[in-house]
């Protein structure tokens, strides 16, 4: 009986091992939210690699280890050529480059309200596409289709995982929408315009003012007075930044203004299939926290 049990357990372990990592594909995703979506589709089949971002994709400098990972990959999932321009370097006949922005109806980039230099964003698109859960679901389907076509032996598993991931997003987002319902009319300012898709999906107000990435360090007196007037007239109490490195002082704008971090890529969140919803939840909780006394 013990021998039979041992054989049965060994058989289960062998089946699990063969199922858990049953593909030799090497997949790379450029940023944590996208890596999470890919990992949810490849769960139990393979582990995708993630580039080692310590900064945002806007100013990322490719590291030798990341270049090596991209070079040896079979499939690369990324946002857009204009965001991760370095991806073009790794285009080869035997490599699949998947630009996920092609699956999304992109929103136009918004002009900055206060910029020392005139920044022309006409024709530019907002590429923070993952911050809409609807976009995330579209990308999951694209990821699943791509991998199913390449790795046909695991196609049914990719499709099953994709449906499971989409269902989970729907369940979590329903809770998040209820949490944000009481905050739809709140006014705020952003120092980096990363959240347009999040705002639109959850029906939040658009920012009363959008600052440029660099502006917080040299905002002029005229702009400062204009910004203070907006905050007073619209009763703005919250300033949202994407990084603690922003040095704008909220008390310089209003005596009772607060600055809160909304991290669009989940810098402090553990990577993996659960990271995407953790990022969305983290933004939600931090957004709410700014308006609670």
C-alpha positions in Angstrom: 0.0 0.0 0.0 2.8 2.4 0.9 4.6 1.6 -2.4 1.4 2.3 -4.3 0.9 5.6 -2.5 4.6 6.5 -3.2 4.1 5.7 -6.9 0.9 7.7 -7.0 2.6 10.8 -5.4 5.6 10.4 -7.8 3.2 10.3 -10.7 1.4 13.5 -9.5 4.7 15.3 -9.1 5.8 14.2 -12.6 2.6 15.4 -14.2 2.7 18.7 -12.3 6.3 19.3 -13.2 5.6 18.6 -16.9 2.6 20.8 -16.8 4.0 23.6 -14.7 6.9 24.4 -17.1 6.0 22.6 -20.3 7.3 25.2 -22.8 10.8 26.1 -23.9 9.7 29.5 -25.1 11.7 32.4 -23.6 9.4 35.4 -23.1 10.3 38.9 -22.0 8.0 41.7 -20.9 9.3 45.3 -20.5 7.4 46.7 -17.5 5.9 45.1 -14.4 2.2 45.6 -15.3 2.6 44.0 -18.7 4.8 41.2 -17.2 2.0 40.5 -14.8 -0.6 40.1 -17.6 1.8 37.8 -19.5 2.5 35.8 -16.3 -1.2 35.3 -15.8 -1.5 33.8 -19.3 1.6 31.6 -18.9 0.8 30.5 -15.4 1.8 26.8 -14.9 3.4 26.7 -18.4 6.5 29.0 -18.2 7.9 32.0 -16.3 8.3 35.2 -18.4 11.3 37.5 -17.7 11.0 41.1 -16.6 13.4 43.9 -17.5 15.0 45.4 -14.4 13.4 48.8 -14.3 14.5 51.1 -11.5 13.0 54.2 -13.2 10.0 54.8 -15.5 9.9 53.6 -19.1 10.2 57.3 -20.2 13.9 57.5 -19.2 15.0 53.8 -19.0 18.5 53.0 -19.9 19.0 49.4 -21.1 21.3 47.4 -18.9 23.7 44.7 -20.2 21.7 42.0 -18.4 18.5 43.2 -19.9 20.0 43.4 -23.4 21.2 39.8 -23.0 17.7 38.7 -21.9 16.1 40.5 -24.9 18.7 39.1 -27.3 18.0 35.5 -26.3 14.2 35.8 -26.1 11.7 34.3 -28.5 8.9 36.7 -27.7 9.0 40.3 -26.4 5.8 42.0 -25.1 6.1 45.8 -24.9 3.9 48.9 -25.0 5.0 50.9 -28.0 7.9 51.7 -30.2 7.9 55.3 -29.1 8.0 54.4 -25.5 10.5 51.5 -25.6 12.5 52.6 -28.6 15.3 50.1 -27.8 13.1 47.2 -28.7 13.7 47.8 -32.4 17.3 46.8 -31.9 16.3 43.3 -31.2 14.0 42.7 -34.2 15.1 39.5 -35.9 13.4 37.0 -38.2 13.0 34.4 -35.5 11.8 36.8 -32.8 8.2 37.9 -32.2 7.9 41.5 -31.1 4.4 42.2 -29.8 3.5 45.9 -29.6 0.5 45.9 -27.3 -0.6 49.5 -28.0 -1.8 48.2 -31.4 -4.6 46.3 -29.6 -5.9 49.5 -27.8 -7.9 52.6 -28.9 -5.3 55.1 -27.7 -6.3 58.3 -26.0 -4.5 61.6 -27.1 -1.9 63.0 -24.9 -3.1 66.0 -22.9 -1.3 69.3 -22.9 0.4 70.4 -19.7 -1.3 73.2 -17.9 1.9 74.9 -16.7 5.2 74.4 -18.6 8.2 76.6 -18.8 8.6 75.6 -22.4 5.8 75.2 -24.9 5.3 71.4 -25.3 3.4 70.4 -28.4 1.6 67.1 -27.8 -0.6 67.4 -30.9 -0.7 64.0 -32.5 0.9 62.2 -29.5 -0.8 59.4 -27.8 -1.1 58.5 -24.1 0.7 55.2 -23.7 -0.2 54.4 -20.0 -2.7 52.0 -21.5 -2.5 49.3 -18.7 -4.2 51.6 -16.2 -7.6 50.8 -17.8 -8.7 47.3 -16.8 -10.6 47.1 -20.1 -7.3 47.6 -21.9 -5.7 45.0 -19.7 -8.3 42.4 -20.7 -7.7 43.3 -24.4 -4.0 42.8 -23.9 -4.5 39.5 -22.2 -6.5 38.2 -25.2 -3.7 39.5 -27.5 -1.0 37.8 -25.4 -3.0 34.5 -25.3 -3.6 34.6 -29.1 0.1 35.3 -29.8 1.4 32.5 -27.6 -1.2 30.0 -28.8 -0.2 30.6 -32.4 3.5 30.1 -31.5 3.2 27.3 -28.9 0.2 25.3 -30.2 0.8 22.4 -27.7 -0.1 24.7 -24.9 -2.8 26.8 -26.7 -5.7 25.4 -24.6 -3.8 26.2 -21.4 -3.0 29.8 -22.5 -6.7 30.3 -23.4 -7.9 28.8 -20.1 -5.5 31.1 -18.2 -6.6 34.1 -20.2 -10.3 33.5 -19.4 -9.4 33.0 -15.7 -7.4 36.2 -15.6 -10.1 38.2 -17.3 -12.7 36.9 -14.9 -10.5 37.8 -11.9 -10.1 41.4 -13.2 -13.8 41.7 -13.6 -14.4 40.6 -10.1 -11.8 42.9 -8.5 -12.6 45.9 -10.7 -16.3 45.7 -9.6 -15.1 46.1 -6.0 -12.8 49.0 -6.9 -15.5 50.8 -8.8 -17.7 50.7 -5.7 -14.8 52.0 -3.6 -14.2 54.9 -6.0 -17.9 55.8 -6.4 -17.8 58.4 -3.6 -14.7 60.1 -5.0 -15.8 60.8 -8.6 -16.3 64.5 -8.1 -13.1 65.2 -6.2 -10.7 67.8 -7.7 -6.9 67.2 -7.9 -3.7 68.1 -9.6 -1.1 65.7 -11.1 2.6 66.3 -11.6 2.8 63.6 -14.3 -0.1 62.8 -16.6 -0.1 59.0 -16.2 -3.7 58.3 -15.1 -6.0 59.3 -17.9 -7.1 55.7 -18.7 -7.7 55.1 -15.0 -9.8 58.3 -14.7 -11.8 57.5 -17.8 -12.5 53.9 -16.8 -13.7 54.6 -13.3 -15.5 57.9 -14.2 -13.2 60.2 -12.1 -12.7 63.9 -12.7 -9.9 64.9 -15.0 -7.1 66.9 -13.3 -7.7 70.6 -12.6 -4.1 71.1 -13.7 -1.3 69.0 -15.2 2.3 69.9 -14.5 5.2 68.8 -16.6 7.7 66.3 -15.3 10.3 69.0 -14.7 8.1 71.9 -13.7 8.0 71.3 -10.0 11.7 72.4 -9.7 11.3 75.8 -11.4 7.7 76.9 -11.5 7.7 80.6 -12.0 5.9 83.2 -9.8 3.2 83.9 -12.4 2.4 80.2 -12.9 2.5 79.7 -9.1 -0.1 82.4 -8.5 -2.3 81.0 -11.3 -2.0 77.5 -9.8 -2.8 78.7 -6.4 -5.9 80.5 -7.8 -7.1 77.2 -9.4 -6.6 75.4 -6.2 -8.6 78.0 -4.2 -11.4 78.4 -6.8 -11.9 74.6 -7.3 -11.1 73.7 -3.7 -8.3 71.4 -4.7 -6.7 69.6 -1.7 -4.7 66.8 -3.4 -1.6 66.7 -5.6 -0.8 63.3 -7.1 2.8 62.5 -8.1 4.2 59.3 -9.7 7.4 59.5 -7.7 8.6 60.5 -4.3 11.4 62.4 -6.2 9.1 65.2 -7.1 10.1 68.2 -5.1 7.1 70.4 -5.5 6.0 71.6 -2.0 2.2 71.3 -1.6 2.2 73.8 1.2 3.5 76.4 -1.2 0.3 76.1 -3.1 -2.2 75.7 -0.3 -2.1 75.5 3.5 -4.1 72.3 3.6 -2.9 70.6 0.3 -1.5 67.1 0.4 0.8 65.2 -2.0 0.2 61.5 -2.5 2.1 59.0 -4.7 0.2 57.1 -7.3 2.7 54.6 -8.7 1.7 53.6 -12.2 4.2 50.7 -12.6 4.2 49.3 -9.1 7.8 50.0 -8.2 7.5 48.4 -4.7 5.1 45.6 -5.7 6.4 42.1 -6.2 6.3 41.0 -9.8 4.2 38.1 -10.9 0.7 37.3 -12.1 -0.8 39.2 -9.1 1.1 42.4 -9.6 -1.4 44.0 -12.1 -4.4 44.0 -9.7 -2.0 45.0 -6.8 -1.0 48.1 -8.9 -4.6 49.1 -9.6 -5.6 48.5 -6.0 -2.6 50.5 -4.7 -3.5 53.5 -6.9 -7.1 53.2 -5.7 -6.2 53.2 -2.0 -3.7 56.0 -2.4 -6.2 58.1 -4.4 -8.9 57.7 -1.8 -6.5 58.3 1.1 -5.7 61.9 -0.1 -9.4 62.9 0.3 -10.0 61.3 3.7 -9.3 63.6 6.6 
